Amino acid sequence: MPGSKKKSTVPKAEAVSPAKPRFDPRKHEGPLPTPCTGVCVMDGRTGFCQGCLRTIEEIAEWGSASEARKRQVWITLEQRRAVQ
């Protein structure tokens, strides 16, 4: 039929790419990465950053926090995500 487009049968890249492993702060070795996602907007209702779900206090202390404290923050973020 003129003007009709044939549907592609090639799978989309996201459908065939392997899933990114979920970050587990309990098993991570070495310095813990920042949870920052680059979406730095505080939600006035919850008090959490809309990107990473940290409080302003958790964000401010991150640079000087111990690895134990960073791990604790990561675990807290998992709990916050579970209820959202």
C-alpha positions in Angstrom: 0.0 0.0 0.0 1.5 3.4 -1.0 2.5 5.6 1.9 2.2 2.9 4.6 5.1 2.2 6.8 6.3 -1.3 7.7 6.7 -1.9 11.4 10.2 -2.7 12.4 10.9 -6.1 13.9 14.2 -5.0 15.3 14.0 -5.1 19.1 14.6 -1.8 20.9 17.9 -1.4 22.6 16.4 -1.2 26.1 14.6 -4.5 25.6 17.8 -6.4 24.8 20.3 -4.7 27.1 21.1 -6.4 30.4 19.5 -4.9 33.4 21.7 -2.6 35.5 22.4 -4.4 38.8 20.7 -2.7 41.8 23.1 -0.9 44.1 23.4 -2.6 47.5 25.1 -0.4 50.1 25.4 -3.4 52.4 27.6 -5.3 49.9 29.4 -2.4 48.3 33.2 -2.4 48.8 35.3 0.8 48.8 34.1 4.4 49.1 30.3 4.7 48.8 29.2 6.9 45.9 26.9 9.8 46.4 23.2 9.2 46.0 22.9 12.5 44.1 21.0 12.1 40.8 21.5 15.7 39.7 17.8 16.6 40.3 18.5 18.9 43.3 15.0 20.2 44.2 13.7 20.0 47.8 10.1 19.0 48.3 8.6 21.4 50.8 5.9 18.8 51.8 8.3 15.9 52.6 11.6 17.7 53.3 13.3 15.3 50.8 15.3 16.1 47.7 13.1 15.0 44.7 16.1 13.4 43.0 17.9 11.4 45.8 15.4 11.5 48.7 17.9 12.9 51.1 17.1 15.6 53.7 19.0 18.9 53.5 21.0 17.8 56.5 22.0 14.5 54.9 23.1 16.4 51.8 25.1 18.9 53.7 26.9 16.3 55.8 27.7 13.9 52.9 31.2 15.3 52.1 32.5 14.9 55.7 30.5 11.8 56.7 32.2 8.6 57.6 31.7 5.5 55.4 29.5 4.0 58.2 27.3 7.1 58.2 27.1 7.1 54.3 26.0 3.5 54.4 23.4 4.3 57.0 22.0 7.1 54.7 21.9 4.7 51.7 19.9 2.2 53.8 17.6 4.9 54.9 17.1 5.9 51.2 16.1 2.4 50.4 13.4 2.5 53.1 12.1 5.9 51.8 11.9 4.6 48.3 9.9 1.5 49.5 7.2 3.7 50.9 6.9 6.2 48.0 
